[in-house]
């Protein structure tokens, strides 16, 4: 991505635009909960048509039937998020000087349109594979929106635009670990989507053990047990990656308080996520706990991505007096034959 905004002055903060971006993010989280609840109770195909529901924007009985309420609310919220994202993209395009932010706004709008089409074709084609892709794409859209909110935020301006030479390696390690962590979380979300849509959420009905006798490995290895066990193993891997990223972040010179708060929040969220996963097993997949597990996982992904994305400000918006590596550019040596301009006039 081409660096933008190389001025020494930070980008102008626009509170109204930032607030609208945050509102769009908040409504998106509500949409994710609605979509997760729809999947949890198996209501994704309660309406066989799309984009209308039983041929109407206000289908009879949808406010009193749980399945119809879940799916139709999901569709209405999806349309609302689409309109909010379009408004946000236009607003950013008209008010922002940073080219990367304008492009990201339109990319977010393209993603939400694609996401809506995926949801529609999932219904029309009765496809579980499209349902899984629909769930995963929602996470990518959330991360794109998170990057917009971070780039528009007031604390973004406090992030360093140049890293001292001595800190370059530490920041590079922090960025790499952050990207690896985000990739791990994304893989976990894919595995979770497959597990949910294939009905493998209770394939191992014990926690934290995998057998009734306290064993850590399942007694039998069916396909459902394998995908469920992989989900648990990945949770341990992600926890280890999170700790490694946090250590790198706290040891990197110049890291701001906001970045440290995001890292601490991510640790709290992953602990909550593990507790919710346990509660799903102990409650035999109760709808509220199951859906909250999905939502909390999405929030955790967004927070980790926000902290990782913040570390890229020196790359996206380097200072005018800094080179690509963050070091200050050295003045060009003056030729010995060059005339002296101070205090004398060249004839």
C-alpha positions as CSV (number, residue, x, y, z in Angstrom):
1,X,0.0,0.0,0.0
2,X,1.4,3.4,-0.9
3,X,2.2,5.6,2.1
4,X,-0.1,8.6,2.3
5,X,-0.2,11.9,4.3
6,X,3.5,12.5,4.7
7,X,2.9,15.9,6.3
8,X,4.4,16.4,9.7
9,X,1.0,17.6,10.9
10,X,-1.3,14.8,12.0
11,X,-4.5,14.2,10.0
12,X,-7.4,16.5,11.1
13,X,-9.7,14.7,13.5
14,X,-13.4,14.9,12.6
15,X,-15.5,13.8,15.6
16,X,-18.8,13.5,13.7
17,X,-17.3,11.3,11.1
18,X,-15.5,9.2,13.7
19,X,-18.8,8.9,15.7
20,X,-20.7,7.7,12.6
21,X,-18.0,5.1,11.9
22,X,-18.3,3.8,15.4
23,X,-22.1,3.7,15.1
24,X,-21.7,1.6,12.0
25,X,-19.4,-0.7,13.9
26,X,-21.8,-1.0,16.8
27,X,-24.8,-1.8,14.5
28,X,-22.6,-4.4,12.7
29,X,-21.9,-6.1,16.1
30,X,-25.7,-6.3,16.6
31,X,-26.0,-7.8,13.1
32,X,-23.4,-10.4,13.9
33,X,-25.3,-11.4,17.1
34,X,-28.5,-11.6,15.1
35,X,-26.8,-13.8,12.4
36,X,-25.2,-16.0,15.0
37,X,-28.5,-16.5,16.8
38,X,-30.2,-17.3,13.5
39,X,-27.7,-20.0,12.9
40,X,-27.8,-21.3,16.5
41,X,-31.5,-22.0,16.4
42,X,-31.4,-23.2,12.8
43,X,-33.6,-20.5,11.4
44,X,-31.5,-19.6,8.3
45,X,-34.0,-21.2,5.9
46,X,-37.3,-20.1,7.6
47,X,-38.0,-17.9,4.5
48,X,-37.3,-19.7,1.2
49,X,-37.2,-16.4,-0.8
50,X,-34.8,-13.5,-1.0
51,X,-34.5,-10.5,-0.8
52,X,-38.1,-10.4,0.4
53,X,-39.4,-12.6,3.2
54,X,-42.4,-14.7,2.1
55,X,-42.8,-12.1,-0.6
56,X,-43.0,-9.1,1.8
57,X,-40.9,-6.6,3.7
58,X,-43.3,-7.2,6.6
59,X,-44.2,-10.9,6.5
60,X,-47.2,-11.9,8.7
61,X,-46.3,-13.3,12.0
62,X,-42.6,-12.5,12.0
63,X,-42.8,-10.6,15.3
64,X,-44.3,-13.5,17.2
65,X,-42.5,-16.5,15.7
66,X,-38.9,-16.9,17.1
67,X,-37.4,-18.3,13.9
68,X,-39.0,-15.7,11.6
69,X,-38.1,-12.9,14.0
70,X,-34.4,-14.0,14.1
71,X,-34.0,-14.3,10.3
72,X,-36.1,-11.3,9.3
73,X,-34.4,-9.1,11.9
74,X,-31.1,-10.3,10.5
75,X,-32.1,-9.3,7.0
76,X,-33.3,-5.9,8.1
77,X,-30.1,-5.2,10.1
78,X,-28.1,-6.3,7.1
79,X,-29.8,-3.7,4.9
80,X,-29.3,-1.1,7.6
81,X,-25.6,-1.9,7.8
82,X,-25.3,-1.7,4.0
83,X,-26.8,1.8,4.0
84,X,-24.6,2.9,6.9
85,X,-21.5,1.6,5.1
86,X,-22.4,3.4,1.9
87,X,-22.9,6.7,3.8
88,X,-19.6,6.2,5.6
89,X,-17.7,5.5,2.3
90,X,-19.2,8.7,0.7
91,X,-18.5,10.8,3.8
92,X,-14.9,9.6,4.0
93,X,-14.4,10.2,0.3
94,X,-15.7,13.8,0.6
95,X,-13.9,14.7,3.8
96,X,-10.7,12.7,4.0
97,X,-7.4,13.6,2.4
98,X,-5.8,10.2,3.0
99,X,-6.1,8.1,-0.1
100,X,-5.7,4.8,1.7
101,X,-8.6,5.6,4.0
102,X,-10.9,6.6,1.1
103,X,-10.0,3.4,-0.7
104,X,-10.7,1.4,2.4
105,X,-14.1,3.0,2.8
106,X,-15.1,1.9,-0.7
107,X,-13.6,-1.5,-0.1
108,X,-15.8,-1.9,3.0
109,X,-18.9,-1.0,1.0
110,X,-17.9,-3.6,-1.7
111,X,-17.5,-6.2,1.0
112,X,-20.9,-5.5,2.6
113,X,-22.6,-5.7,-0.9
114,X,-20.8,-9.0,-1.5
115,X,-21.8,-10.2,1.9
116,X,-25.5,-9.5,1.2
117,X,-25.4,-11.4,-2.1
118,X,-23.8,-14.3,-0.3
119,X,-26.6,-14.4,2.2
120,X,-29.2,-14.2,-0.6
121,X,-27.6,-17.0,-2.7
122,X,-27.2,-19.1,0.4
123,X,-31.0,-19.0,0.8
124,X,-31.9,-19.4,-2.9
125,X,-29.5,-22.2,-3.5
126,X,-30.0,-23.8,-0.1
127,X,-26.2,-24.1,0.3
128,X,-24.5,-24.8,3.6
129,X,-21.1,-24.0,2.0
130,X,-22.3,-20.5,1.2
131,X,-23.6,-20.2,4.7
132,X,-20.1,-20.9,6.0
133,X,-18.5,-18.5,3.6
134,X,-21.1,-15.9,4.6
135,X,-20.1,-16.3,8.2
136,X,-16.4,-15.9,7.5
137,X,-16.8,-12.9,5.2
138,X,-18.7,-11.2,8.0
139,X,-15.4,-11.3,10.1
140,X,-13.4,-9.8,7.2
141,X,-15.9,-7.0,6.9
142,X,-15.8,-6.4,10.6
143,X,-12.0,-6.0,10.5
144,X,-12.2,-3.6,7.6
145,X,-14.7,-1.5,9.5
146,X,-12.4,-1.7,12.5
147,X,-9.5,-0.3,10.5
148,X,-11.7,2.6,9.4
149,X,-12.7,3.4,13.0
150,X,-9.0,3.2,14.1
151,X,-7.8,5.4,11.3
152,X,-10.4,8.0,12.0
153,X,-10.0,7.9,15.8
154,X,-8.4,10.7,17.8
155,X,-5.8,8.3,19.4
156,X,-4.6,7.4,15.9
157,X,-2.9,10.8,15.7
158,X,-0.9,10.0,18.8
159,X,0.7,7.0,17.2
160,X,4.3,7.5,16.0
161,X,4.8,8.3,12.3
162,X,8.4,7.3,12.5
163,X,10.2,4.7,14.6
164,X,13.8,5.2,15.8
165,X,16.4,3.0,14.2
166,X,17.0,1.2,17.4
167,X,13.3,0.3,17.7
168,X,12.7,-0.8,14.1
169,X,13.4,-4.5,14.8
170,X,11.1,-4.5,17.8
171,X,8.3,-2.9,15.9
172,X,8.8,-5.3,12.9
173,X,8.6,-8.3,15.3
174,X,5.4,-6.8,16.9
175,X,3.8,-6.3,13.5
176,X,4.7,-9.8,12.4
177,X,3.4,-11.5,15.5
178,X,0.2,-9.5,15.3
179,X,-0.4,-10.6,11.7
180,X,0.3,-14.2,12.6
181,X,-2.1,-13.9,15.5
182,X,-4.8,-12.4,13.3
183,X,-4.2,-15.2,10.8
184,X,-4.6,-17.8,13.5
185,X,-7.8,-16.2,14.7
186,X,-9.2,-16.2,11.2
187,X,-8.4,-19.9,10.8
188,X,-10.1,-20.6,14.1
189,X,-13.2,-18.7,12.9
190,X,-13.3,-20.8,9.7
191,X,-13.0,-24.0,11.7
192,X,-15.7,-22.7,14.1
193,X,-18.0,-21.9,11.1
194,X,-17.6,-25.4,9.7
195,X,-18.2,-26.9,13.2
196,X,-21.4,-24.9,13.7
197,X,-22.9,-25.4,10.3
198,X,-22.1,-29.1,10.3
199,X,-23.6,-29.7,13.8
200,X,-20.3,-30.7,15.5
201,X,-20.6,-28.3,18.4
202,X,-21.4,-31.1,20.9
203,X,-19.2,-33.8,19.2
204,X,-17.1,-33.8,22.4
205,X,-19.6,-33.3,25.2
206,X,-17.0,-32.9,28.0
207,X,-14.9,-29.9,29.0
208,X,-12.0,-29.4,29.6
209,X,-11.4,-33.1,29.1
210,X,-12.3,-35.0,26.0
211,X,-13.6,-38.2,27.6
212,X,-15.8,-39.0,30.5
213,X,-12.9,-40.8,32.3
214,X,-10.9,-37.5,32.3
215,X,-8.7,-38.3,29.3
216,X,-7.4,-35.5,27.1
217,X,-7.8,-37.3,23.8
218,X,-11.1,-38.5,22.4
219,X,-11.9,-42.2,22.5
220,X,-13.0,-42.2,18.9
221,X,-12.1,-40.0,16.0
222,X,-15.1,-39.3,13.8
223,X,-15.1,-36.4,11.4
224,X,-17.2,-34.3,13.8
225,X,-14.9,-35.1,16.7
226,X,-11.8,-34.2,14.7
227,X,-13.1,-30.8,13.7
228,X,-14.3,-30.1,17.3
229,X,-11.0,-31.2,18.8
230,X,-9.1,-29.0,16.3
231,X,-11.2,-26.0,17.4
232,X,-10.0,-26.7,21.0
233,X,-6.4,-27.1,20.0
234,X,-6.4,-23.9,18.0
235,X,-7.8,-22.0,21.1
236,X,-4.6,-23.0,23.0
237,X,-2.4,-22.0,20.0
238,X,-4.1,-18.6,19.8
239,X,-3.7,-18.0,23.5
240,X,0.1,-18.7,23.2
241,X,0.3,-16.4,20.1
242,X,-1.6,-13.7,22.0
243,X,0.9,-13.8,24.9
244,X,3.8,-13.7,22.6
245,X,2.3,-10.6,20.7
246,X,1.6,-8.9,24.0
247,X,5.2,-9.4,25.2
248,X,6.5,-8.0,21.9
249,X,4.1,-5.1,22.1
250,X,4.9,-4.1,25.7
251,X,8.7,-4.3,25.0
252,X,8.6,-2.2,21.8
253,X,9.7,1.4,22.5
254,X,7.2,4.1,21.5
255,X,4.1,2.0,21.9
256,X,1.2,4.2,23.1
257,X,-1.1,3.6,26.0
258,X,-4.0,3.0,23.6
259,X,-2.2,0.1,22.0
260,X,-1.4,-1.4,25.4
261,X,-5.0,-1.1,26.4
262,X,-6.1,-3.0,23.3
263,X,-3.7,-5.8,24.1
264,X,-5.0,-6.1,27.7
265,X,-8.6,-6.0,26.4
266,X,-7.7,-8.9,23.9
267,X,-6.4,-11.0,26.8
268,X,-9.6,-10.4,28.8
269,X,-11.7,-11.3,25.8
270,X,-9.9,-14.5,25.1
271,X,-10.4,-15.6,28.7
272,X,-14.1,-14.8,28.4
273,X,-14.2,-16.7,25.1
274,X,-12.8,-19.8,26.7
275,X,-15.3,-19.5,29.6
276,X,-18.2,-19.2,27.1
277,X,-16.9,-22.2,25.2
278,X,-17.0,-24.2,28.4
279,X,-20.5,-23.0,29.2
280,X,-21.7,-24.1,25.7
281,X,-20.6,-27.7,26.6
282,X,-22.0,-27.6,30.1
283,X,-25.3,-26.2,29.0
284,X,-25.7,-28.5,26.0
285,X,-25.3,-25.7,23.5
286,X,-27.8,-23.2,25.0
287,X,-28.7,-20.6,22.4
288,X,-27.7,-17.5,24.4
289,X,-24.2,-18.8,25.4
290,X,-23.6,-20.2,22.0
291,X,-24.4,-16.9,20.2
292,X,-22.5,-14.9,22.7
293,X,-19.4,-17.1,22.1
294,X,-19.7,-16.3,18.4
295,X,-20.0,-12.5,19.0
296,X,-17.2,-12.4,21.6
297,X,-14.9,-14.2,19.1
298,X,-15.7,-11.5,16.5
299,X,-15.0,-8.7,19.0
300,X,-11.7,-10.4,20.0
301,X,-10.7,-10.6,16.4
302,X,-11.5,-6.9,15.9
303,X,-9.6,-5.8,19.0
304,X,-6.5,-7.9,18.0
305,X,-6.7,-6.4,14.5
306,X,-7.0,-2.9,15.9
307,X,-3.8,-3.3,17.9
308,X,-2.0,-4.8,15.0
309,X,-3.2,-2.2,12.5
310,X,-2.2,0.6,14.8
311,X,1.4,-0.6,14.5
312,X,1.3,0.1,10.8
313,X,0.9,3.9,11.0
314,X,4.6,4.5,10.4
315,X,4.1,2.5,7.2
316,X,0.8,4.1,6.1
317,X,1.6,7.7,7.1
318,X,5.3,8.2,7.5
319,X,6.6,11.6,8.4
320,X,7.9,13.8,5.6
321,X,11.4,13.9,7.2
322,X,11.6,10.1,7.6
323,X,12.6,7.5,5.1
324,X,10.9,4.1,4.5
325,X,12.8,2.7,7.5
326,X,11.7,5.4,9.8
327,X,15.1,7.1,10.0
328,X,15.4,10.8,9.4
329,X,16.6,11.5,5.9
330,X,20.1,12.9,5.8
331,X,20.8,16.2,3.9
332,X,22.5,15.8,0.6
333,X,26.2,16.7,0.7
334,X,27.0,20.0,-0.9
335,X,29.4,20.1,-3.7
336,X,32.7,21.7,-3.1
337,X,32.3,23.7,-6.3
338,X,28.9,25.0,-5.2
339,X,28.8,28.8,-4.6
340,X,28.3,30.1,-1.1
341,X,24.8,31.7,-1.0
342,X,24.7,33.1,2.5
343,X,25.9,36.6,2.9
344,X,26.9,37.0,-0.8
345,X,25.1,37.4,-4.1
346,X,26.0,35.3,-7.1
347,X,26.6,37.5,-10.1
